[in-house]
Amino acid sequence: MSIIEAFLEVFAVGGLLCGIAWYFTRRRIQQSWRWRAPFCFLVAATITPTGFYFWGSWSILPAAFVAPITFAFDKDMPTGLLLGMLPIFVVASIVFGIWTFILRRHDHVA
């Protein structure tokens, strides 16, 4: 699987999940940070790339491919956390912060 195919697969599945989640919870997402935070995490898991040392060379992969190794083996947990979960949490935090700032600026959130 090439890098482009990997990203297209993650974008397709993640985009579909984000669209379904947005359709059913759009009002709650706009009004409550408790709904907005998990949605931002889902969006971040869809769009976040990460660098990963794989078979002797560095390659760029979707972080959603690297994150599951956090739970697979004990010896790979630091790798999964550092290269998979950390980038997803950073991007989710940035998206959440910007979205909340914009909503507060336009007085949509109390």
N, C-alpha and C positions, 0 to 999 in steps of 0.2 A: 504494500500500500504506500503510495507516495504521500508527501506532506499535503499537497493540495487535496487529495482524496480524503485524507484524515480530517482536515478542516471542513470540507464540504459535508462529510458525514456528521460531524458534531454540530455544524450550523443547521443542517436539515432537521435532525432529531431535537436539538435544543430549541431551535426556532419554532418548531411545532409545539413542543411543551410550553414554551413561553407564550405563544399565541393562545393556546387552550387555557392556561392559567390566567392570562390577562382577560380573556372573554368572560370567564366565570367570576372573577374577583376584582374587576376594574374599579368599581366604586369603593370597595374596602381598601384597595391599594392606595387610592388617592387620599383617603381620609385617615388611615391609621399606619403608623410606622411598623406596627407588629405584622402587618400584611406586606408592607413594602420591603422590609428587610429580607424575608425569604425569597421574594420575587427578584430582588437585586442579586441575591446569591445564585438563583437559577440563570439569570441573564449573564452573570459573570462566568459561570461554569460553561456557558455556551461560547463566549467570545474570547476567553483568556488563553493566550499562548504561553508556552514555557520552553526553556531550553533543557534538554535531557541528554546525558551521555549514554549512547546506545550503540553497542557493538563497535567500540573503538573510536567513535567520532561524536561530536555534538550535533544534535539535530533539534529543530523546533517542532514541537508537537502541541496539540491542544492540551491544556492542563487537565481537562476531564479524562484524558487517557492515562495520565500519570497519577492522579489522585487515588484511584482504587488500590494501588499497591501499598497505600498506607495501611490498609486493613488485610492485605493478603499474607504477608510474612513479617515476622518480628524484626528481622535484620534490615528490611527495606522500609521500615516505618519512618525513619528520619528523612529518607529520600522522598517518600510520598508526601510528607508534611511540608518539606522545604520547597520542592519543585512542583507539587501539585496543589495542595491545599492553600499554602501561603499566597501564591499569586491570585488564586480565586478570591480569597478573603480580602486582599488588597484592592482588587478591581471592584468587588462588591461594595466595599466601604467607600470608595471614591464615587461610584454611581449613586449609592444611597445618600451620601452627603450632598452631592450636587443636586439631586432630585429634591431632597428635603429643603435645601436652600431656595430653589426656584419656587416650590410650593409655598413656602413661608413668605417669600417676597411678593407673591401674588395673592396672599391671604386666603389660600385654600385650606390651610391647616391652622388650627388654633394654637 
